[in-house]
Amino acid sequence: MSHHIKGHSINQVTLFPEALDDFVTEENPLRVIVVFVNGLDLVSLEFECVNAKLTGRPGYRPAAMLKLYIYGYLNRIQSSRRLEKETHRNVELMWLLEPLQRDFKTIADFRKDNGKGIKNSCRIFVELCRQMNIFNDTIIAIDGSKFKAVNSKSNNFTTTKVKDHIARMEDTSADYLIKLDEADAEATSERETVQLKGKFAWLEKRLIELQQIKQDLDEQPDNQISLIDPDARLLMASNSKRTIVTMSKALWIQRTISLSATTSTDRGQLTSISMLLQKALRKKDITVIADKGYFSRVDIKSAQDIGITAIVPQTDTSGAKTKGIFNKSLFKYDKDRDIYTCPAGNELRHQRNAVDRGIEQKIYVNHIACGDCDIRAKCTQSKIEPSKIRRWIHEAMIDAMQERLDNAPETTVLRKQTV
C-alpha cells in the first residue's frame, strides 16, 4: 500500500470547474499590471490602433498587448516566439490575456509599431513611482549590458581593417589590369575578357566605398564604425574571442529607471548616466553605486560636481606586481602632514606639481633617504632617479569615497543584488 500523496486523475470531470482567477493570488504582480495598464490613456500615449475601425478584420486591443509586453519584461522573456509559447502553457498569461493566444508576428509587430507608446508608458510609471515617494532615500545602482548585435563582423570596420582592405583591393586591381593587358595581347575569348572587366569594375566600386568608410571613420571618436547597427562595437569577449555587441547602460532601483545606448565601455560613463538619473528622478543629491568598470577619477569628480555621491571600488592598473616593485598602496599617506611614508619608514614630501595627460598631480620624493635605502630596488627600477609617488590634486575626494565604501562593505553586495 502506497503512503504517497495522491493527485486527482487528469480525466476526472468536476461539477464546478476551477476558474483561472483561483490560480492568481491577491499579491501577484499581475494584478498590479492590470491596474496600471487599465489606468493609462493609450491614445494620449500615442499607441497605434487604440480606436478600432468598424470594418475589416478586428485586431487585438493594445492594452492587452502592453500587458503581455510588461509581463515579458518582468519575467525576462524577450523573444516574441517565447512569449507566444508562454501564452499556450502559462496559466498567468491565460489569466492576463483572458485567455487569447497571440502569434509571435503579432507580438513583434506591436513592439515595432508602438515603440513611442511603450516609452511613454515607462515615463508614466517612473512619474507614478516619484509621486508615491518610492525614489526617496534610495541607493541607485548603475550597470551595463552587452547584447548580441544585428551587425556582423564583415560590416564592422576599424581604421586598421579599412587600410588593409584598401591595400588588398589596390593590389588586386593592379593584378586585374595586368590580366586585361595580357588578354588584349593574346587571343583570349571575349567571354573571359568581359569577366575580367566586370571584376575590375566591381573592385573599383568597392574601393570607392572603402574610401568613403575611411572618411567616416575619421569622424568617430573610437575609430570604429558598424554599417548595419550604428551602436554595435567589436569587443573582446571573456573567451578571448572578438564579438560584435550593442552596449547599453541602465539605472536600477529594483526596477529600471532609465536606459540609454552607448558605443563605449563602462569607463567614463558615470557622469552621463547620472545626469539621466537626475532628470528621471528630478533630484540632484543622489547616491550612486557602480562596479570597478566605472572607476575613473576625472569622471567621478565630474559626477560629484553635479551633486552625485559616487561609490565605485578602485581598480589597480599600476602593474607594480608584474615589475616586481612595491605597489602604491604600501606607501601610507598622512593627510594632516601631506606626506607619504614608504615601506622602509622614510617620509616622502611634496616637492612640485606636474601635469600628466591633462591631469595635475603632486610629486612626493625623498632624495636623501632613497639614495642610501637598502630596498631601493623594490621601490623603483630607475638607477638614477629616486622613488616618486604621484598624487592627483583631487585625490582627497577619492579617499573619502573609499572611506565610505570601507565603512559600508555591504554596499558592493547590495549593488550585485540590485542589478
N, C-alpha and C positions, 0 to 999 in steps of 0.2 A: 504494500500500500504506500503510495507516494505522499510525502509530507510537504511538497512544494505548493506554493500559492498558485492556484489555477485561474486562468483568464476565461473570458467568455468565448464561445465559438464565433468565428467570423461570419458564419452563415445564420446566426441566431437573429431572428426578427424581433424587434421590440415594439411594444404597443405605443410608447411615446418616444419617438426618436430624439436623440440629443441635438440641441441647437449649437451652431458654430459659436455663439456668444458664450457658451459654457466653457469653451477652451481658452478664452481670453480673460485673464484676471483683471480686477479693477486697477491694479498697479502697473499693468502692461503699458509700455511706451506707445503702443499702437493707438491707444485712446487719446494720448496727447497729440499724435499726428493728425487724427481725425478732427479734434477740436481746433487745432491750429489752422489746418488747410480750409476747413469749412468757414473759418472766420476771415479768410482772405478775399479781397476784391480782385479776382483774377483779370478782369477787364482793365482796371487801372494799372495792374502789374504787367500788362502787355503780353498776356498769354494768347496764343492763337486759338481760333475756333471755340471761344467760350460760348457765344450765342450761336447755336446750331441753326442751319438753314432748314426750311420746311420741306424742301425737296431733296432728292438724291439719297444715297446710302448714308444712314446715320453713323456717326463716329463715337468714340469713347469720350467721356467727359474729361476735360483737362484736370479737374480736381482729383479724380481717381488716379489719373496717370501721375500726378505730382505726388500723391500718397505713395505710389509704388516706387517712385524715384527716391523719395526720402527714406523709405524702408530699406532700399538697396544701399543707400549711403550709410545708414546706421548699422547695417549688418555686413558691411564690406563686400557687397555684391555689385561689381561694376559692370560686368558683361551683360548685355541685353539678352543673350542666349541663356545665360544662367538665370536671369530674372524670369524669363519665360518658363524655364523648367520648374522654378520655385512656385509659380502660380498654379501648377498642376499637382503639387505634392505638399506644399506648405500650408498648414491649417491657418496660420496667422494671416497669410496673404489671401486665402479664401475668405476669411472674415473681413479683411480690409477692402477687398475688391468686389465683394457682395454676390457670389463669387463668380467673376468673369475672367477667363484666361486671355491674356494678350500674347500675340506672337512677337518674336524678337524685333521684326522690322517696325512694328508699330511703336515699340518701346524706344528703339534707336531714333526713329523719326521725331518722336516727341522731344527727346533731348536735343536733337539737332535744330528743330524749328522753334524751340522755346527757351533757348539759352538766356535771353534777356529776362524773360519772366522768372526763370529759376533763380537768376542772380538777384533780382528784385525781391524774391521771396526770402532769400538768405538775409538780405538787408533788413527786411521787416522783422525777421527772427532776432537779429542782433539788437535791433531797436527795442523789441519786446523784452529781451534779457536786460537791457540797460534800464528800462522802466521798472523792472522787478528788482533792481539793485543786485543782480547776480554778479556783476563785474566789480563790485566794491571790495576793497581789501583782498584782492585775489592775485596770486602769483601766476604770471603768464609764461608759458614755455614755448620756445621757438625751435623749430626743427625743419629740415629739408627732406625732400624725397626725390628719388630718381625714377623716371618712368621710361620704359622702352619706347623709343621714338618711332614715328612713321618713316622717318628718313633713313635710307640705307647708307652704308659706308661709301658706296660709289658716288653718292650725291652729297658727300661731306668733303670739304676742301680746306686745307691749311696752306700757308704760303709755300712751305717746302714741297707739298704734294703738287700744287699747281705748277711750280717751277720744273719739277720732274716730268710732269705731263707735257708741258710745253717743249722741253728739251727733247723728249721722246718723239713728239709729233713732228718737230722740225727735222730730226734725223730721218724719220720715216718718209716725210715729204721729199727730202733730198734723194732718198733711195728710189722713190717713185719717179722723180724727174729723170734720173739716170735710166730707169727701165723704159720710160717713154722715149728717150733719145735712142736707146737701143732698138726699140720697136720700130721707130721711123727708119733706122738704118738697115734693119733686117726685114726679111719677108714675113712679118708677123701678121696673123689673121686679124681682120677688122674687129672681130668679137673680143679678142684679148686686148686690143688697143682701147676699145670702148670701156672695158672693165677697169683698165689701169687709170684712164682719165676720170672715171666715176669715183674710184677710191681716192685719187688725188684731190678731187673737188670736195669730197667729204672731209678729208684731212684739213684742207684749208678752212672749211666752215667750222670744224671743231677747234681749230687753232684760234679763230676769231672769238669763239665762245670762251675759251680758256683765258684769253687776254682780258675779256670783259670781267670774268670772275676774279682775275688778279687785281683789277682796279677796284672791284667791290670789296675785296679782302683788305685793301689799304684803309678802308673806312671802318673796319671792325676793330674794336679795342683789343680783342683777344686773338686777332689774325686767324679767325676760323669762321666758316660760313656753311650753312646747310641749305640746299636748294628747295627741298620739299617742305621740311619743318624748320622754320627760321629759329625756333627756340632750342633746337636739338644741338648737342655738342658731343664731341668724341672724348670720352673719358676712360681712364684706366680702371677696370673693374677689380674686384677683390681677387679674382682668379688670374690676375696678371694679363688678362686679355682686354683689348680695347673694344669698347662698345658705344653705340650711339644712344644717348638718352636725352630726355627732356627733363629739366630740373624745375622744381617749384619750391617755394618757401611758404610754410603755414604757421599761423599763430594759434596755439591750442590753449583752451581753458576748459577742459573736459568736453569741449566741443570746438569746432573750428570757428574762429572769429574772422579771419581774413586769409586770403590765399593770393599768391602772385607768382608769375613765371619769371625765371631769371636765366641768363646764359652763362653764369659763372658758378663757382663753388660757394660753400658757405662763408668762406673768409671774406670779410669786408661787407657783409650783408646786414649786420646787426642794426645799424642806424636806419637804413632804408626800410627794413621790415618793421622796426619800432615806430617809425613815423606812420605807417599804415595802421599799426595798432592804436596809436594815439587818436588817429582820425576815426577809427571804428568805435572806440570806447568813449571818445570825446573827453579824454583825461590826459594830463601831462605827466603827473607823478606816478609812474608805474614801475613795478619790479619785474624784470625780465630775466629768465634763466635760459641758458643755451649750453650746447656741448663744446668740446675743445675746438671743433672745426670753425667756430665763430671767433676764436680768440685773435684779436688784432688790437694792439694798444691804441693806435690812432682812431680806429673805428669805435672802440669802447669809449674813448674820451668824447668823440662826437655824439654818441648816444647819450652820455651823461650830461653833455652840454644842453641837450633839449629836454632834460628832465627825467631821463630813464635811469633807474637804478639797476645796473647790469651785474649779473652773477655768471661769470664764464670761467671755467677752470683753465689754468695756464698750460701752455704747451712748451716743451723743451726742445728747441731746434738748434742748440748750440753745437752739437757734435763733439762735445768735450770728451765723452766716454770713448768714442772712436779714436780720437787723437791721443788718448792716454793721459789727459791732464785733468786737473780739478774742475768740477762744474761750478758755475757762478753761484749756485745755491749754497755752496760751502763757505762763501765769503759773507759774513754776517754784517748787516747794515744797522748802524745806530742813528736813528732819525734825529735824536736830540743833538748829537755832536756832528752829524753829517759826515760820518766816516765809515769805512769798511774795515773789518778785521779778517785777515787772511787765515787759512788753516794753520799757519806757523805762529799765529798770535800777533803779527805785526799790523800796524794801523796804516791804511791807505787813505790819504787825504785828497780832497778836491783840489785839482791844480788848474784846470782850464775847461772850457766848453768846446765842443766840436759838432759839426753838422754832418750827418751820415744819411744819404738818400733822402734829404729834406727833413730829417728828424734831428732836433737839437738834443745833444747828450752831454752829460757831465763826466769828465775823466778823473778817475781816482788812481793814485800811484804813490809808491814809496821807493824812491831811487836807492837810498842808502841801505835799507833793510833788505831789499830784493837782491842787491848785488852780492851780499855775503850769505844768502839763505841756503841751507843745505838741501831743501826740497824745491829749489827753484825750477828744476826740470819738470816738476809736476804742475807748475803754475803757468808756464809759458814755453813755447817751442823756440822762441827767439833767443839767439846767443848774445844779443846786444841790448835790446830793449827790455825794460823791467815789465813785470806783470801789470796789466791795466784792467780796471773794471770800468765799464761804461754804464751809465745810469741815465735813463730818459728823464728829462726835466719834470715830466708829469707822472713819474713812477709812483709817487705817493698815492695817487688815485688807484693804481693797480694794486698796491699793497693793501689799501683799505678794502678793495673788493675781495682780495684773497683772505683778509681777516674775517669778512662776513661769511665767506664760504667755510673757513675753518671753524667758526663758531656755530655753524648750522650745517654739518656734513650731510644731513639727511636731504638737503636741497637737491643734490645730484640724483638721489634715488627718486625724489618727487618728480623731477624732470622726466626720468625714464618711464615712470608710471603714467605720467600725463600724456606723453606723446606716443 
